[in-house]
Amino acid sequence: MKGFSLIELMMVVAIIGIISAIVYPSYQNQVERGRVSEGRTELMAAAMRMERCFTANAQYAGCIAPYESESGLYRISATPTNSNQGFLLTATRILATGQNQCGNLTLTHAGTRGVTSGSAQECWR
Protein backbone atom coordinates (compact mmCIF):
# COMPACT_ATOMS: atom_id res chain seq x y z
CA MET A 1 0.00 0.00 0.00
CA LYS A 2 1.49 3.36 -1.08
CA GLY A 3 0.48 6.90 -0.20
CA PHE A 4 -0.47 8.93 2.86
CA SER A 5 -3.40 8.56 5.16
CA LEU A 6 -5.62 11.53 5.92
CA ILE A 7 -4.32 11.64 9.50
CA GLU A 8 -0.70 11.86 8.33
CA LEU A 9 -1.60 14.62 5.91
CA MET A 10 -3.47 16.58 8.61
CA MET A 11 -0.51 16.26 10.97
CA VAL A 12 1.82 17.73 8.34
CA VAL A 13 -0.61 20.61 7.74
CA ALA A 14 -0.84 21.24 11.51
CA ILE A 15 2.95 21.28 11.87
CA ILE A 16 3.32 23.72 8.96
CA GLY A 17 0.63 25.92 10.52
CA ILE A 18 2.38 26.01 13.88
CA ILE A 19 5.75 26.82 12.33
CA SER A 20 4.17 29.55 10.18
CA ALA A 21 2.49 31.11 13.22
CA ILE A 22 5.86 31.37 14.93
CA VAL A 23 7.96 32.52 11.97
CA TYR A 24 5.66 34.99 10.18
CA PRO A 25 5.57 37.72 12.89
CA SER A 26 9.37 37.66 13.07
CA TYR A 27 9.56 37.99 9.29
CA GLN A 28 7.16 40.95 9.33
CA ASN A 29 9.24 42.65 12.02
CA GLN A 30 12.42 42.28 9.94
CA VAL A 31 10.70 43.67 6.83
CA GLU A 32 9.51 46.69 8.81
CA ARG A 33 12.97 47.30 10.24
CA GLY A 34 14.34 47.25 6.69
CA ARG A 35 11.81 49.86 5.61
CA VAL A 36 12.65 52.13 8.54
CA SER A 37 16.33 51.67 7.74
CA GLU A 38 15.68 53.00 4.24
CA GLY A 39 14.11 56.14 5.71
CA ARG A 40 17.11 56.69 7.98
CA THR A 41 19.52 56.22 5.08
CA GLU A 42 17.61 58.68 2.90
CA LEU A 43 17.63 61.30 5.68
CA MET A 44 21.36 60.94 6.25
CA ALA A 45 22.05 61.31 2.51
CA ALA A 46 19.79 64.37 2.34
CA ALA A 47 21.59 65.90 5.34
CA MET A 48 24.92 65.52 3.54
CA ARG A 49 23.46 67.25 0.47
CA MET A 50 22.14 70.06 2.67
CA GLU A 51 25.56 70.58 4.25
CA ARG A 52 27.28 70.65 0.84
CA CYS A 53 24.73 73.19 -0.38
CA PHE A 54 25.21 75.31 2.76
CA THR A 55 28.96 75.32 2.19
CA ALA A 56 28.46 76.65 -1.34
CA ASN A 57 25.56 79.08 -0.70
CA ALA A 58 25.79 80.02 3.02
CA GLN A 59 22.13 79.11 3.52
CA TYR A 60 19.95 76.02 3.59
CA ALA A 61 16.97 77.49 1.71
CA GLY A 62 16.53 75.92 -1.73
CA CYS A 63 19.13 73.23 -1.17
CA ILE A 64 16.92 70.26 -2.02
CA ALA A 65 13.44 69.94 -3.43
CA PRO A 66 11.10 67.31 -1.96
CA TYR A 67 11.70 63.92 -3.54
CA GLU A 68 10.70 60.27 -3.17
CA SER A 69 13.07 57.52 -2.16
CA GLU A 70 14.08 55.08 -4.88
CA SER A 71 11.67 52.40 -3.65
CA GLY A 72 8.84 54.90 -3.19
CA LEU A 73 8.41 54.22 0.53
CA TYR A 74 9.35 57.71 1.76
CA ARG A 75 9.01 61.32 0.64
CA ILE A 76 11.92 63.45 1.84
CA SER A 77 11.38 67.16 2.45
CA ALA A 78 13.54 69.92 3.94
CA THR A 79 12.46 72.96 5.93
CA PRO A 80 14.97 75.74 6.69
CA THR A 81 14.98 76.88 10.34
CA ASN A 82 16.75 79.56 12.40
CA SER A 83 16.79 82.16 9.60
CA ASN A 84 18.29 79.69 7.09
CA GLN A 85 21.04 78.68 9.51
CA GLY A 86 19.50 75.28 10.22
CA PHE A 87 17.18 72.69 8.69
CA LEU A 88 14.64 70.04 9.54
CA LEU A 89 14.49 67.02 7.26
CA THR A 90 11.38 64.83 7.31
CA ALA A 91 10.95 61.36 5.82
CA THR A 92 7.19 60.94 5.40
CA ARG A 93 6.01 57.37 4.95
CA ILE A 94 4.14 57.01 1.62
CA LEU A 95 3.39 53.31 1.48
CA ALA A 96 2.17 52.52 4.98
CA THR A 97 2.31 48.75 4.79
CA GLY A 98 3.12 46.71 7.84
CA GLN A 99 2.92 48.00 11.38
CA ASN A 100 5.17 51.08 11.01
CA GLN A 101 5.68 51.83 14.70
CA CYS A 102 8.03 54.69 13.88
CA GLY A 103 5.81 56.82 11.66
CA ASN A 104 7.62 59.71 9.99
CA LEU A 105 11.32 60.19 10.72
CA THR A 106 12.96 63.60 11.30
CA LEU A 107 16.55 64.86 11.40
CA THR A 108 17.84 68.38 12.18
CA HIS A 109 21.04 70.19 11.25
CA ALA A 110 22.33 69.53 14.77
CA GLY A 111 21.85 65.78 14.33
CA THR A 112 18.75 65.57 16.54
CA ARG A 113 16.75 62.53 15.49
CA GLY A 114 13.02 62.16 16.00
CA VAL A 115 9.93 60.21 15.05
CA THR A 116 6.23 61.03 14.95
CA SER A 117 5.29 57.89 16.86
CA GLY A 118 7.23 55.34 18.84
CA SER A 119 10.64 55.78 20.43
CA ALA A 120 13.33 57.75 18.61
CA GLN A 121 15.99 55.62 20.26
CA GLU A 122 14.33 52.41 19.04
CA CYS A 123 13.67 53.68 15.51
CA TRP A 124 17.11 55.21 14.94
CA ARG A 125 19.27 52.32 16.19
Buried (B, 14 or more C-beta within 10 A) or exposed (E): EEEEEEEEEEEEEEEEEEEEEEEEEEEEEEEBBEBBEBBBEBBEBBBEBBBEBBEEEEBBEEBBEEEEBEEEBBBBBBEBBEEBEBBBBBBBBEEEEBEBBBBBBBBBBEEEBBBBEBEBEEBBE
